[in-house]
Amino acid sequence: MSFPLFKKIVDDCANLEVKEVAIYRLGEPLLDPQFSKEIA
């Protein structure tokens, strides 16, 4: 997933007052080279 798409999803969740987001599915999120940028 591109970073702009990730940021849009996070921003949309914030606007909907989502309290928690699980950043995983069928893989290991820590293997994503952009992970530290995405959670900052």
Phi, psi and omega in degrees: 000138180288155179297318178301321177293316178303313181297320178297317179297315179296316178298318178298318178297319179297318179295332178270005179060035174293131185270337185211140177228129176266119185262071175195167175208262181253010183227186180258110184296334181289346177279348179288121181300338181266003188304313182295326177290322183291326183266355181288000000 
